[in-house]
Amino acid sequence: MTRESEFDPEQHAMLAGLAEYEALLGPHGLPVDETTSSEADPNNPDATYHYEAKVLRDWAQTAIEEREKDFKDHPSHARRFYAVRVDHSSK
């Protein structure tokens, strides 16, 4: 019995294109050819742009980390921590 292909040719082309695009990105999600360019070098007086690091706070991850502290003396690989959104009631 021949197994049917999971993807049709158009989907294969799209997946190949996505893989090709992702291969051009660094771990930060930005194009490596731009992030390694001399035009981004902060020591280059002729640089046309630069990068700055921004910090985001993930409140769901903060809640998980806080809850994990409650179990630090009783670790278990069976526990899985996850965050759920809790809406505040409107007044």
RALINLIN-V261744 format. One record per pair of residues at least 4 apart in sequence whose C-alpha atoms are under 8 Angstrom apart, sorted by the first residue. I is the first residue (numbers start at 1). J is the second residue. D is the distance in whole Angstrom. If there is no record, write none. Layout:
# RALINLIN-V261744
i->{I	I}
j->{J	J}
d->{D	D}
This chain:
# RALINLIN-V261744
i->{7	7	8	9	10	11	12	13	14	15	16	17	18	19	20	21	24	24	24	25	25	25	25	26	26	26	30	30	31	32	33	34	35	35	36	36	37	38	38	39	39	39	39	39	39	40	40	40	40	40	40	41	41	42	42	43	57	58	59	60	60	60	61	61	62	63	63	64	64	64	64	65	66	67	67	68	68	71}
j->{11	12	12	13	14	15	16	17	18	19	20	21	22	23	24	25	31	32	33	29	30	31	32	30	31	32	34	35	35	36	37	40	40	51	40	41	41	44	47	44	46	47	48	49	50	44	47	48	49	50	51	47	50	47	50	47	62	62	63	64	83	84	65	83	66	67	83	68	81	82	83	69	70	71	81	72	81	75}
d->{6	6	6	6	6	6	6	6	6	6	6	6	6	6	7	7	6	6	8	5	5	4	5	6	6	5	8	7	6	6	6	7	6	8	7	8	7	7	7	7	7	4	5	6	8	8	6	7	5	5	7	6	7	7	6	8	8	6	6	6	6	8	6	7	6	6	7	6	6	6	6	7	7	8	8	7	7	6}
